[in-house]
Amino acid sequence: MKKKEDDEKTGQCQCEHGYTRRGFLASVGVGAMAAIATTSKLSSAKEASPAELSAEKAVVVTLLVNDRTHRLLVEPRWSLLYVLREHLGLTGTKVGCERGECGACTVLIDDLPRNACLTLAVEAEGRRITTLEGLMQGEELGPVQQAFVEEDAMQCGYCTPGQIMSVEGLLRARPQPTPAEIRQAVSGNLCRCGTYPHIVKAAARAADLKAKR
Amino acid sequence: MTVHFSYVRPASLQDAMGQLTGDNARIHAGGTDLLGCLRDEVFPVDKLVSISRLDKLRGIKKTTDGGLSIGALTTIAEVAVHPLIREKYTALAQGAAAVGSPQIRNQGTLGGNLCQKPRCWYYRGEFHCLRKGGDFCYAAEGENQYHCILGGDYCYIVHPSDTAPALQAFGATLRIAGPRGGRDVSVADFFVPPSRDVTRETVLEQEEIVTEILLPPAPAGLRSAYRKVRARQAWDFALAGVALALEQEGGRVQKSRVVLSGAAPIPWRAVEVEKIINDSTLGAEVIREAAAAAMAKAVPLSKNGYKIPLFQGMLEEELEKMRGA
């Protein structure tokens, strides 16, 4: 319980990954932890006023990730990708080109697939963010993840989280997509191993699995 | 990680314009082009003014004159699937659908697509080129296979937008808000060729913001299309592209607008094509003549001569599809 209270104070996630907290301490330093505790109450006042966030100072933002609210300190220049991985420990979202060209960092923002590398964390405030981890159903894989395993839709696996998020986004909008819609939905995700035919099969199977659950 | 910058997300358009003072303040709309530019340090930035909270700049609605208004913050994906745009302004829907990747289209905005920076690899790379205030265009005698064949003058970029050619073919107008009042600028006049000013792409001033894209009513008998040829089918910029908007009656072209992408530093109106096809039926001879005329003034660089037959073939195919429609 003590841990939970600490977490609320610091605005950090309470997830079970021990490395989250360590990573956070390592990158922003202990001084910043105290700063969060004292400034977190100001975050609601910040909403109304369009105060300029100064360049090198971190500010508190509230992010809704996988249905959990996280209050954390970010610099204006930090991408959502960086914050997800380095500060929330959600390393399912991969770093690729950081230019929006490869799709490895695909997450859902308000149910739509987007590149976390091209989204500033400060811009994601107030939006509903879903990462690969958010597709888990407890200890079980979600239907799209399960379908990728069953169809052997990966080789090295690096692009897989992004592919899965693009398929998840597609199925949320179109539960029974055509093969052409599937191909289009994953067209922003590069796979250098070339598993594309398996990915398309996996997406079709995922639609079936989702319908059954 | 990018350089440090301050960030503000104003709640009103007036505030946003007020915040855009200083040469190094930049507008953040969808951020897809901007964040890439920041990572590559293409231009200096010390402040971002995010307009993403300005919900009045979103959405597609009919105008009183029978045309269409598209808010500048409307996403490319929303433009691509909108039923009225698909039906009446097909080339725009097709152009929007051809932009970037699904992720980019979900995030990028129509206003941002018009204001995006060129994709020349020297401009994006670590070269202090003419467009960045240097005194040399590295593409002129360098790796210029994706550069322009028309309208190049000191600088040989191609304009990267897929929506601008379609908008120009429809005679669209941009509504621009500025600290000293607003102004309307036609898409045709919005882009700045390098012969006029090699350091800017549009006429937008520092404190101005594009708020709305206005399409005139689509006349009866209007048919339009956008074709984009690229090195791979998914997620690429145009090697060659064309937006056509033709009004035909009884098999004859009454009026036409043909605008090329991937050809020039600005969306390039191919008036030579229009002259030949206007008041004509789109027979094989007319089509061949028109496609050839489009490239009559083309001046290829050392590595992009392939674009001339590519444009001709593409134009022939697209005009063929328009025949009798």
Boltz contact constraints between the chains, C-beta under 6 A:
constraints:
  - contact:
      token1: [A, 50]
      token2: [B, 8]
      max_distance: 6.0
  - contact:
      token1: [A, 50]
      token2: [B, 10]
      max_distance: 6.0
  - contact:
      token1: [A, 50]
      token2: [B, 11]
      max_distance: 6.0
  - contact:
      token1: [A, 50]
      token2: [B, 15]
      max_distance: 6.0
  - contact:
      token1: [A, 52]
      token2: [B, 6]
      max_distance: 6.0
  - contact:
      token1: [A, 52]
      token2: [B, 8]
      max_distance: 6.0
  - contact:
      token1: [A, 53]
      token2: [B, 6]
      max_distance: 6.0
  - contact:
      token1: [A, 53]
      token2: [B, 7]
      max_distance: 6.0
  - contact:
      token1: [A, 54]
      token2: [B, 6]
      max_distance: 6.0
  - contact:
      token1: [A, 55]
      token2: [B, 4]
      max_distance: 6.0
  - contact:
      token1: [A, 55]
      token2: [B, 5]
      max_distance: 6.0
  - contact:
      token1: [A, 55]
      token2: [B, 6]
      max_distance: 6.0
  - contact:
      token1: [A, 56]
      token2: [B, 4]
      max_distance: 6.0
  - contact:
      token1: [A, 76]
      token2: [B, 7]
      max_distance: 6.0
  - contact:
      token1: [A, 77]
      token2: [B, 2]
      max_distance: 6.0
  - contact:
      token1: [A, 77]
      token2: [B, 4]
      max_distance: 6.0
  - contact:
      token1: [A, 77]
      token2: [B, 5]
      max_distance: 6.0
  - contact:
      token1: [A, 99]
      token2: [B, 36]
      max_distance: 6.0
  - contact:
      token1: [A, 100]
      token2: [B, 32]
      max_distance: 6.0
  - contact:
      token1: [A, 100]
      token2: [B, 104]
      max_distance: 6.0
  - contact:
      token1: [A, 106]
      token2: [B, 103]
      max_distance: 6.0
  - contact:
      token1: [A, 112]
      token2: [B, 106]
      max_distance: 6.0
  - contact:
      token1: [A, 113]
      token2: [B, 102]
      max_distance: 6.0
  - contact:
      token1: [A, 113]
      token2: [B, 103]
      max_distance: 6.0
  - contact:
      token1: [A, 114]
      token2: [B, 103]
      max_distance: 6.0
  - contact:
      token1: [A, 114]
      token2: [B, 106]
      max_distance: 6.0
  - contact:
      token1: [A, 114]
      token2: [B, 107]
      max_distance: 6.0
  - contact:
      token1: [A, 115]
      token2: [B, 103]
      max_distance: 6.0
  - contact:
      token1: [A, 118]
      token2: [B, 31]
      max_distance: 6.0
  - contact:
      token1: [A, 118]
      token2: [B, 32]
      max_distance: 6.0
  - contact:
      token1: [A, 118]
      token2: [B, 35]
      max_distance: 6.0
  - contact:
      token1: [A, 122]
      token2: [B, 7]
      max_distance: 6.0
  - contact:
      token1: [A, 187]
      token2: [B, 234]
      max_distance: 6.0
  - contact:
      token1: [A, 188]
      token2: [B, 101]
      max_distance: 6.0
  - contact:
      token1: [A, 188]
      token2: [B, 102]
      max_distance: 6.0
  - contact:
      token1: [A, 188]
      token2: [B, 103]
      max_distance: 6.0
  - contact:
      token1: [A, 188]
      token2: [B, 235]
      max_distance: 6.0
